[in-house]
Amino acid sequence: MDQAVLALSPTELEKSLGSIVPPHTADAYWLTPYGIPGAGSTNTTYIVGHSWEGRASPFNNISALSKPGDQLTVTTAEGPLDYKIDQITTEYKDTLKDSAIWDKVPGRLVLITCFTEDLWGKNIIVQASPLPAG
């Protein structure tokens, strides 16, 4: 995925429900109230976006195209940051609010998108840890 990431501030209601719906575009969104990638991160960084059935999206098939151990790079104003994918899971939308993905983990990166085979019922969660700067 080579995708620009836009800032998104969820409402207080969305944060309390653990159900954040990004705008209905093919863009990727960084959830601003949580972590920011890079040195000094104090929380998890979340990037969310939609998968689409029948149209292109960078999040389409993310679980089929990646696996634990794969590396990914996030480019910030300070430069590139490398991560290693730890796990890829499927979560039901109605129980996502109670998921451990919302635990505060400094430096962690979490990508969240819809499961293309069940757009309204499940989400794909990709969790990654930062690699040491090299």
Summary of the structure (lengths in Angstrom):
residues: 134
radius of gyration: 13.9
end to end distance: 22.2
largest distance: 40.4
contacts: 352
relative contact order: 0.21
helix: 14%
strand: 40%
